[in-house]
Structures are given as C-alpha cells and as structure tokens.
Amino acid sequence: MEYDIAADCQKSGRFTRDLNVIPDSYHIFPLGENIPRGWQPDFSRLPKDKNGDPLFVMTKRGYERAVPADPNVNLVSDMLVGVSPKILTYQGQREMIFDLGIEIALEEAKKVGVKLSILPEEENWPGVPKLKQAYLHKQGRYRNPQNQWLSDEPIESWT
C-alpha cells in the first residue's frame, strides 16, 4: 500500500506477480510528491469489452481487473466507473455480500440475472448493520421508529 515497499521490491526484482489490483498513484509516487496532472492508472493490459473499453471494477482496494462472476455474462465497462453493476463481477459479489449480507446480495443478483457465488465462509453472513440500514433506507424499505418525525405518513399516536 505504500510507495517505499513497492519500489524496493521492484528494484530488487523480488516482486513480480499478476494481481487483479491495478497500481494506483500511491504505489508509484512517494508521499508528498506531486502527482502529474492527468495521471491515470495503466489500463492498457486489461481485457477489453465489445466497445474497446478496459474491463475493470472499482473496489475498496482500488481498481481491479474485472473477473466475471458468470462466464456466460458479457461484461460492459465504462471508462469512468468500470463494470456496472458490480455484482456481475466476482469482486463486486464479494463486496456486496460483505456489506449487505446474503439475502440482499441474492436479491440484487436475481435482478440482473446472474448467479450469486457464495463462498463457504460467507454462508449466512448478515452484512454490516449500518451499511445494510443505509441501503434499505435508500430503497425505501427501512423505517426507523426513532425517526418517526421524519415520516410523510400520519403516525397513530399523533391522531
């Protein structure tokens, strides 16, 4: 995650691995050094979609080479946001299961028509409560009884 470690490994020839994570600016430029204007990660070695755009997915670890969750699904990428929806990718499924739990991830996978691959350690995972609550609230499926004063509907105790 830091420039010094990655640079030392590269200089000594010890670090040559094909990873899904694409090096970002903090791998290349030391802390405090100005990053050149217009610098972008190198997507040139990534596979391309039918439009010629590189297939990547934005995750919490950074940009990653998109690995399809289902080999029968053709991934389509956008130069700004990568593959969308992310649940079409292996990495996107891992993130959604961790953040929102198995139940919601199964719903989202069904919406886009892809099979959700659940790893053994992910079975029955409930999700992160705050992220799950925020997601359900955004979908309009969550009502917090402590926030009744925010409701647009009449509340029984007020009538």
N, CA and C of each residue as an Amber inpcrd file, in Angstrom:
protein
   477
   0.8050000  -1.1970000   0.0000000   0.0000000   0.0000000   0.0000000
   0.8510000   1.2650000   0.0000000   2.1510000   1.1340000   0.1120000
   2.9960000   2.3220000   0.1550000   4.0430000   2.2720000  -0.9420000
   4.4790000   3.4400000  -1.3450000   5.4490000   3.5640000  -2.4190000
   6.7660000   2.8800000  -2.0730000   7.2920000   3.1080000  -0.8510000
   8.6220000   2.6020000  -0.4880000   8.7220000   1.0920000  -0.6170000
   7.7400000   0.3860000  -0.1060000   7.7770000  -1.0780000  -0.1380000
   7.6980000  -1.5770000  -1.5720000   6.7550000  -1.0430000  -2.3450000
   6.5990000  -1.4750000  -3.7350000   7.8400000  -1.1430000  -4.5590000
   8.4360000   0.0350000  -4.3460000   9.6310000   0.4330000  -5.1040000
  10.8140000  -0.4630000  -4.7540000  11.0070000  -0.7930000  -3.4720000
  12.1070000  -1.6880000  -3.0770000  11.9550000  -3.0620000  -3.7000000
  10.7490000  -3.5720000  -3.6970000  10.5060000  -4.8890000  -4.2880000
  10.7810000  -4.8780000  -5.7840000  10.3650000  -3.8230000  -6.4550000
  10.5560000  -3.7380000  -7.8970000  12.0410000  -3.6160000  -8.2410000
  12.7880000  -2.8040000  -7.4760000  14.2210000  -2.6220000  -7.7450000
  15.0020000  -3.9100000  -7.5650000  14.6450000  -4.6970000  -6.5540000
  15.3880000  -5.9260000  -6.2830000  14.9040000  -7.0980000  -7.1290000
  13.8240000  -6.9100000  -7.8820000  13.3260000  -7.9720000  -8.7520000
  12.5870000  -9.0640000  -8.0050000  12.2540000  -8.8340000  -6.7520000
  11.5930000  -9.8620000  -5.9490000  10.0850000  -9.8930000  -6.1210000
   9.5120000  -8.8560000  -6.6740000   8.0680000  -8.7440000  -6.6440000
   7.5180000  -8.7050000  -8.0570000   7.1870000  -9.8680000  -8.5760000
   6.5940000  -9.9330000  -9.8940000   5.4120000 -10.8770000  -9.8070000
   4.2320000 -10.3150000  -9.6260000   3.0090000 -11.1050000  -9.5440000
   1.9480000 -10.4690000 -10.4050000   1.1050000 -11.2810000 -10.9620000
  -0.0160000 -10.7810000 -11.7450000  -1.2080000 -10.6970000 -10.8030000
  -1.5130000  -9.4960000 -10.3500000  -2.5920000  -9.2910000  -9.3980000
  -3.7940000  -8.6680000 -10.0910000  -4.9470000  -8.8340000  -9.4830000
  -6.1320000  -8.1750000 -10.0170000  -6.1330000  -6.6970000  -9.6890000
  -5.4240000  -6.2840000  -8.6230000  -5.3820000  -4.8710000  -8.2490000
  -4.4140000  -4.1370000  -9.1730000  -4.8500000  -3.0110000  -9.6980000
  -4.0370000  -2.2170000 -10.6150000  -3.3220000  -1.1390000  -9.8060000
  -2.0000000  -1.0120000  -9.9460000  -1.2780000   0.0010000  -9.1680000
  -1.8720000   1.4020000  -9.3360000  -2.0040000   2.0790000  -8.2090000
  -2.5530000   3.4300000  -8.1940000  -1.4350000   4.4150000  -7.8960000
  -1.7590000   5.6850000  -7.8000000  -0.7400000   6.7290000  -7.6350000
   0.1050000   6.5360000  -6.3810000  -0.4840000   6.0350000  -5.2870000
   0.2870000   5.8740000  -4.0600000   1.2860000   4.7270000  -4.1410000
   1.1960000   3.8800000  -5.1750000   2.2000000   2.8480000  -5.4060000
   3.3950000   3.4170000  -6.1810000   3.1740000   4.4840000  -6.9190000
   4.1740000   4.9830000  -7.8550000   4.8650000   6.2490000  -7.3690000
   4.1330000   7.1270000  -6.7080000   4.6930000   8.4040000  -6.2660000
   4.8180000   8.4180000  -4.7480000   5.9750000   8.8200000  -4.2200000
   6.1340000   8.8880000  -2.7580000   5.2020000   9.9240000  -2.1460000
   4.8870000   9.7240000  -0.8630000   4.0320000  10.6370000  -0.1290000
   4.6440000  12.0430000  -0.1560000   3.8500000  13.0280000  -0.4750000
   4.3310000  14.4070000  -0.5290000   4.7850000  14.8380000  -1.9090000
   5.0210000  13.8900000  -2.8150000   5.4250000  14.2490000  -4.1750000
   4.1800000  14.5710000  -4.9890000   4.2680000  15.6110000  -5.7940000
   3.1300000  15.9900000  -6.6240000   2.8820000  14.9410000  -7.6940000
   1.6280000  14.6120000  -7.8640000   1.2320000  13.6620000  -8.9050000
   0.9700000  14.4640000 -10.1690000   1.5620000  14.0760000 -11.3030000
   1.3700000  14.8470000 -12.5330000  -0.1040000  14.9700000 -12.9090000
  -0.4510000  16.1260000 -13.4240000  -1.8250000  16.3700000 -13.8550000
  -2.1880000  15.3880000 -14.9670000  -3.3640000  14.8170000 -14.8520000
  -3.8290000  13.8900000 -15.8730000  -3.3180000  12.4700000 -15.6990000
  -2.6050000  12.1940000 -14.6020000  -2.0990000  10.8350000 -14.3870000
  -3.2720000   9.8860000 -14.1820000  -3.1850000   8.7110000 -14.7920000
  -4.2200000   7.6850000 -14.6300000  -3.5560000   6.3300000 -14.4610000
  -4.2370000   5.4130000 -13.7890000  -3.7050000   4.0520000 -13.7200000
  -3.5740000   3.4570000 -15.1240000  -2.6850000   2.4950000 -15.2680000
  -2.4320000   1.8750000 -16.5720000  -3.4330000   0.7520000 -16.8130000
  -4.4090000   1.0200000 -17.6580000  -5.4120000   0.0160000 -18.0040000
  -5.0770000  -0.6890000 -19.3220000  -3.9090000  -0.4430000 -19.8860000
  -3.5860000  -0.9230000 -21.2320000  -3.5050000  -2.4480000 -21.3260000
  -3.1650000  -3.1320000 -20.2360000  -3.0220000  -4.5880000 -20.3060000
  -4.2880000  -5.3370000 -19.8890000  -5.3580000  -4.5970000 -19.6080000
  -6.6090000  -5.2440000 -19.2200000  -7.3620000  -5.7360000 -20.4450000
  -8.1540000  -6.7880000 -20.2710000  -9.0190000  -7.1970000 -21.3880000
 -10.0270000  -6.0900000 -21.6890000 -10.5200000  -6.0790000 -22.8980000
 -11.4420000  -5.0260000 -23.3350000 -12.8360000  -5.6160000 -23.5470000
 -13.8450000  -4.7500000 -23.4160000 -15.2050000  -5.1760000 -23.7200000
 -15.4660000  -5.0050000 -25.2120000 -16.6980000  -5.2250000 -25.6340000
 -17.0250000  -5.1540000 -27.0690000 -16.8450000  -3.7560000 -27.6490000
 -16.8500000  -2.7220000 -26.7870000 -16.6540000  -1.3430000 -27.2530000
 -15.1930000  -0.9000000 -27.1840000 -14.3130000  -1.7810000 -26.7120000
 -12.9010000  -1.4400000 -26.6120000 -12.5080000  -0.7750000 -25.2990000
 -13.4400000  -0.6930000 -24.3350000 -13.1320000  -0.1170000 -23.0250000
 -12.5320000  -1.1870000 -22.1160000 -11.5580000  -0.8230000 -21.2810000
 -10.9320000  -1.8110000 -20.3950000 -11.9040000  -2.2850000 -19.3250000
 -11.8470000  -3.5840000 -19.0470000 -12.7280000  -4.1840000 -18.0520000
 -12.0800000  -4.1020000 -16.6760000 -12.5320000  -3.1360000 -15.8800000
 -12.0590000  -3.0060000 -14.5040000 -13.2540000  -2.7680000 -13.5980000
 -13.0550000  -2.9880000 -12.3180000 -14.0930000  -2.7520000 -11.3350000
 -13.4740000  -1.9550000 -10.1930000 -14.2240000  -0.9730000  -9.6890000
 -13.7320000  -0.1650000  -8.5750000 -14.1710000  -0.8390000  -7.2740000
 -13.1940000  -1.1950000  -6.4360000 -13.4760000  -1.8400000  -5.1620000
 -12.8610000  -1.0210000  -4.0390000 -13.0170000  -1.5120000  -2.8210000
 -12.4150000  -0.8250000  -1.6730000 -10.8940000  -0.8960000  -1.7210000
 -10.3490000  -1.8610000  -2.4420000  -8.8900000  -1.9660000  -2.5810000
  -8.3620000  -1.1000000  -3.7060000  -9.2400000  -0.5270000  -4.4950000
  -8.8240000   0.2850000  -5.6280000  -9.3810000  -0.2790000  -6.9230000
  -8.7170000   0.0250000  -8.0330000  -9.1160000  -0.5170000  -9.3280000
  -8.6350000  -1.9620000  -9.4210000  -9.4800000  -2.8350000  -9.9370000
  -9.0980000  -4.2290000 -10.1270000  -9.5260000  -4.7050000 -11.5090000
  -8.7840000  -5.6730000 -12.0060000  -9.1690000  -6.3350000 -13.2530000
 -10.4850000  -7.0480000 -12.9800000 -11.4890000  -6.8210000 -13.8060000
 -12.8170000  -7.4060000 -13.5910000 -12.7800000  -8.8960000 -13.9020000
 -13.1940000  -9.6840000 -12.9300000 -13.3170000 -11.1340000 -13.0970000
 -14.8100000 -11.4350000 -13.1450000 -15.3210000 -11.9450000 -14.2810000
 -16.7640000 -12.1860000 -14.3830000 -17.2280000 -13.2050000 -13.3440000
 -18.3800000 -12.9410000 -12.7340000 -18.9540000 -13.8860000 -11.7750000
 -19.5310000 -15.0880000 -12.5040000 -19.9620000 -14.8700000 -13.7200000
 -20.5310000 -15.9330000 -14.5420000 -19.8970000 -15.8300000 -15.9250000
 -19.2700000 -16.9200000 -16.4020000 -18.6010000 -16.8320000 -17.7070000
 -19.5520000 -16.5810000 -18.8780000 -20.8480000 -16.7930000 -18.6780000
 -21.8180000 -16.5830000 -19.7590000 -22.2650000 -15.1300000 -19.8830000
 -21.9030000 -14.2830000 -18.9150000 -22.3060000 -12.8790000 -18.9380000
 -21.2150000 -12.0520000 -19.6110000 -21.6180000 -11.2500000 -20.5880000
 -20.6720000 -10.3460000 -21.2470000 -20.6110000  -9.0530000 -20.4490000
 -19.4410000  -8.7460000 -19.9230000 -19.2590000  -7.5320000 -19.1450000
 -19.1150000  -6.3390000 -20.0730000 -19.7170000  -5.2240000 -19.6730000
 -19.6000000  -3.9650000 -20.4000000 -19.0610000  -2.9440000 -19.4130000
 -18.0590000  -2.2000000 -19.8400000 -17.3740000  -1.2670000 -18.9530000
 -17.6090000   0.1690000 -19.3910000 -17.3720000   1.0660000 -18.4580000
 -17.4080000   2.4940000 -18.7100000 -16.0570000   3.0390000 -18.2580000
 -15.4350000   3.8970000 -19.0300000 -14.0940000   4.3940000 -18.6910000
 -14.0590000   5.1140000 -17.3490000 -15.1780000   5.6650000 -16.8930000
 -15.1870000   6.4130000 -15.6440000 -15.4530000   5.5410000 -14.4250000
 -16.3810000   4.5970000 -14.5200000 -16.7800000   3.8230000 -13.3340000
 -16.4890000   2.3370000 -13.4430000 -16.0360000   1.8640000 -14.5840000
 -15.7520000   0.4470000 -14.7420000 -17.0130000  -0.3470000 -15.0190000
 -16.9800000  -1.6250000 -14.6740000 -18.1160000  -2.5130000 -14.9060000
 -19.2370000  -2.1320000 -13.9410000 -20.4360000  -2.0010000 -14.4890000
 -21.5860000  -1.6660000 -13.6610000 -22.7870000  -2.4510000 -14.1810000
 -23.5630000  -3.0710000 -13.3370000 -23.4550000  -3.1650000 -11.8970000
 -22.3170000  -4.0990000 -11.4840000 -21.7190000  -3.7790000 -10.3420000
 -20.5530000  -4.5340000  -9.8820000 -20.8670000  -5.9800000  -9.5440000
 -22.1230000  -6.3020000  -9.2830000 -22.4780000  -7.6620000  -8.8970000
 -22.2530000  -8.6560000 -10.0420000 -22.0410000  -8.1530000 -11.2510000
 -21.7090000  -9.0250000 -12.3730000 -20.2900000  -9.5760000 -12.2610000
 -19.4870000  -9.0070000 -11.3690000 -18.0980000  -9.4340000 -11.2030000
 -17.9170000 -10.1970000  -9.8960000 -16.9040000 -11.0290000  -9.8640000
 -16.5640000 -11.7830000  -8.6560000 -16.2820000 -10.8330000  -7.4920000
 -15.5010000  -9.7850000  -7.7530000 -15.1520000  -8.8240000  -6.7010000
 -16.3960000  -8.0760000  -6.1980000 -17.2780000  -7.6970000  -7.1070000
 -18.4900000  -6.9910000  -6.7250000 -19.3930000  -7.8450000  -5.8580000
 -19.4550000  -9.1350000  -6.1600000 -20.2480000 -10.0460000  -5.3340000
 -19.6620000 -10.1700000  -3.9350000 -18.3310000 -10.2550000  -3.8440000
 -17.6920000 -10.3540000  -2.5180000 -18.0130000  -9.1110000  -1.6790000
 -17.9000000  -7.9290000  -2.2950000 -18.1750000  -6.6910000  -1.5680000
 -19.6330000  -6.5870000  -1.1560000 -20.5480000  -6.9370000  -2.0660000
 -21.9680000  -6.8230000  -1.7320000 -22.3470000  -7.7930000  -0.6270000
 -21.8430000  -9.0100000  -0.6680000 -22.1340000  -9.9780000   0.3920000
 -21.6030000  -9.4690000   1.7220000 -20.3810000  -8.9500000   1.7280000
 -19.8090000  -8.4590000   2.9860000 -20.5960000  -7.2650000   3.5160000
 -20.8950000  -6.3060000   2.6540000 -21.5550000  -5.0810000   3.0900000
 -23.0210000  -5.3010000   3.4650000 -23.7720000  -6.0060000   2.6090000
 -25.2210000  -6.0620000   2.7520000 -25.7740000  -7.4130000   3.1760000
 -24.9470000  -8.4430000   3.1880000 -25.4120000  -9.7660000   3.6010000
 -25.9040000 -10.5960000   2.4300000 -26.1180000 -11.8740000   2.7220000
 -26.5020000 -12.8480000   1.6970000 -27.8750000 -12.5370000   1.1080000
 -28.8550000 -12.2180000   1.9520000 -30.2290000 -12.0250000   1.4740000
 -30.3100000 -10.9230000   0.4160000 -29.7620000  -9.7730000   0.7150000
 -29.8320000  -8.6490000  -0.2280000 -28.9880000  -8.9400000  -1.4650000
 -27.8280000  -9.5690000  -1.2830000 -26.9870000  -9.9040000  -2.4340000
 -27.7150000 -10.8670000  -3.3700000 -28.4570000 -11.8170000  -2.8170000
 -29.2390000 -12.7360000  -3.6570000 -30.3110000 -11.9790000  -4.4390000
 -30.9720000 -11.0150000  -3.7970000 -31.9820000 -10.1990000  -4.4830000
 -31.3580000  -9.4150000  -5.6410000 -30.2140000  -8.7840000  -5.3680000
 -29.5620000  -7.9660000  -6.3920000 -29.0590000  -8.8200000  -7.5570000
 -28.5390000  -9.9990000  -7.2480000 -28.0750000 -10.8920000  -8.3110000
 -29.2430000 -11.3460000  -9.1770000 -30.3720000 -11.6160000  -8.5330000
 -31.5590000 -12.0370000  -9.2830000 -32.0480000 -10.9180000 -10.2030000
 -31.9700000  -9.6520000  -9.7390000 -32.4020000  -8.5140000 -10.5420000
 -31.6400000  -8.4120000 -11.8570000 -30.3210000  -8.6760000 -11.8060000
 -29.5090000  -8.5370000 -13.0200000 -29.3340000  -9.8600000 -13.7650000
 -29.8680000 -10.9490000 -13.2050000 -29.8430000 -12.2410000 -13.8890000
 -28.5100000 -12.9590000 -13.8480000 -27.8130000 -12.8730000 -12.7180000
 -26.5440000 -13.5720000 -12.5640000 -26.6340000 -14.4490000 -11.3140000
 -25.9510000 -15.5910000 -11.3640000 -25.9370000 -16.4910000 -10.2160000
 -24.9490000 -15.9560000  -9.1840000 -25.3960000 -15.8710000  -7.9390000
 -24.5310000 -15.4080000  -6.8590000 -23.6790000 -16.5740000  -6.3730000
 -22.3670000 -16.4120000  -6.4310000 -21.4720000 -17.4550000  -5.9150000
 -21.1420000 -17.1130000  -4.4670000 -21.5190000 -18.0110000  -3.5750000
 -21.3250000 -17.7960000  -2.1420000 -20.1900000 -18.7010000  -1.6750000
 -19.1540000 -18.1020000  -1.1170000 -18.0280000 -18.8610000  -0.5970000
 -18.4070000 -19.4640000   0.7500000 -17.7580000 -20.5690000   1.1560000
 -18.1220000 -21.2260000   2.4220000 -18.0830000 -20.2900000   3.6260000
 -17.1100000 -19.4080000   3.6930000 -17.0160000 -18.5120000   4.8440000
 -18.0530000 -17.3820000   4.8070000 -18.7760000 -17.2570000   3.6940000
 -19.7760000 -16.2070000   3.5670000 -21.1930000 -16.6870000   3.8850000
 -21.3750000 -17.9870000   4.0430000 -22.7140000 -18.5260000   4.2770000
 -23.3250000 -17.9110000   5.5260000 -24.5860000 -17.5130000   5.4060000
 -25.3610000 -16.9110000   6.4990000 -24.7830000 -15.5880000   6.9950000
 -23.9550000 -14.9300000   6.2050000 -23.3920000 -13.6510000   6.6320000
 -24.4990000 -12.5950000   6.6280000 -24.7230000 -11.9020000   7.7610000
 -25.8290000 -10.9470000   7.8420000 -25.5380000  -9.5900000   7.2030000
 -24.2760000  -9.2460000   7.0190000 -23.9240000  -7.9310000   6.4810000
 -23.5440000  -6.9850000   7.5980000 -23.0490000  -5.8160000   7.2230000
 -22.6680000  -4.7880000   8.1850000 -23.9330000  -3.9780000   8.4870000
 -24.3810000  -3.9660000   9.7620000 -25.6780000  -3.3540000  10.0820000
 -25.8630000  -1.9250000   9.5640000 -24.8770000  -1.0560000   9.7440000
 -25.0510000   0.3410000   9.2990000 -25.1490000   0.4510000   7.7770000
 -24.3530000  -0.3250000   7.0550000 -24.4140000  -0.2920000   5.5950000
 -25.7290000  -0.8840000   5.0920000 -26.1650000  -1.9460000   5.7430000
 -27.4210000  -2.5860000   5.3680000 -28.5950000  -1.6360000   5.6260000
 -28.5830000  -0.9540000   6.7630000 -29.6300000   0.0020000   7.1130000
 -29.6710000   1.1520000   6.1040000 -28.5100000   1.6690000   5.7500000
 -28.4480000   2.7700000   4.7760000 -28.9730000   2.3150000   3.4190000
 -28.6250000   1.1020000   3.0090000 -29.0950000   0.5710000   1.7290000
 -30.6180000   0.4270000   1.7370000 -31.1600000  -0.1710000   2.7850000
 -32.6080000  -0.3690000   2.8720000 -33.3400000   0.9700000   2.9390000
 -32.7600000   1.9430000   3.6230000 -33.3690000   3.2660000   3.7010000
 -33.4030000   3.9180000   2.3190000 -32.3290000   3.7680000   1.5820000
 -32.2700000   4.3390000   0.2300000 -33.2910000   3.6700000  -0.6850000
 -33.5420000   2.3650000  -0.4600000 -34.5150000   1.6270000  -1.2590000
 -35.9500000   1.9070000  -0.8110000 -36.1040000   2.6020000   0.3280000
 -37.4350000   2.8830000   0.8500000 -38.0340000   1.7220000   1.6060000
 -37.1990000   0.7740000   2.0270000 -37.7100000  -0.4220000   2.7110000
 -37.3920000  -0.4220000   4.1970000 -36.8500000   0.6690000   4.7150000
 -36.4810000   0.7020000   6.1300000 -37.1150000   1.9110000   6.7960000
 -37.7670000   1.6710000   7.9050000 -38.3430000   2.7530000   8.6980000
 -37.8120000   2.6170000  10.1160000 -37.0950000   3.6000000  10.5600000
 -36.5720000   3.5970000  11.9180000 -37.6240000   4.2220000  12.8350000
 -38.1290000   3.4650000  13.8170000 -39.1670000   4.0190000  14.6870000
 -38.6950000   5.2420000  15.4790000 -37.4030000   5.4070000  15.6730000
 -36.8880000   6.5650000  16.3940000 -36.9590000   7.8360000  15.5570000
 -37.1160000   7.6880000  14.2470000 -37.1740000   8.8470000  13.3510000
 -38.5770000   9.0590000  12.7930000 -39.6000000   8.8080000  13.5960000
 -40.9660000   8.9390000  13.0960000 -41.2880000  10.3710000  12.6920000
 -40.6520000  11.3230000  13.2990000 -40.9310000  12.7190000  12.9690000
 -40.5030000  13.0610000  11.5500000 -39.7190000  12.1750000  10.9010000
 -39.3200000  12.4030000   9.5100000 -40.3120000  11.8070000   8.5220000
 -41.3230000  11.1160000   9.0190000 -42.2470000  10.3960000   8.1540000
 -43.1900000  11.3440000   7.4200000 -43.5620000  10.9650000   6.2070000
 -44.5640000  11.7120000   5.4330000 -45.9690000  11.1990000   5.7420000
 -46.0390000  10.0450000   6.4120000 -47.3300000   9.4270000   6.7080000
 -47.7560000   9.7930000   8.1260000 -49.0750000   9.8820000   8.3840000
 -49.5190000  10.1840000   9.7490000 -49.1310000   9.0700000  10.7030000
 -48.8590000   9.4420000  11.9350000 -48.4390000   8.4940000  12.9340000
 -49.5920000   8.3210000  13.9180000 -49.8980000   7.0560000  14.2480000
 -51.0730000   6.7440000  15.0520000 -51.1300000   7.5570000  16.3420000
 -49.9990000   7.6860000  17.0250000 -50.0020000   8.3730000  18.3150000
 -50.3210000   9.8660000  18.1820000 -50.2430000  10.4090000  16.9760000
 -50.4990000  11.8290000  16.7810000 -51.9650000  12.1140000  16.4400000
 -52.7100000  11.0760000  16.0930000 -54.0970000  11.2980000  15.6620000
 -55.0700000  11.1880000  16.8070000
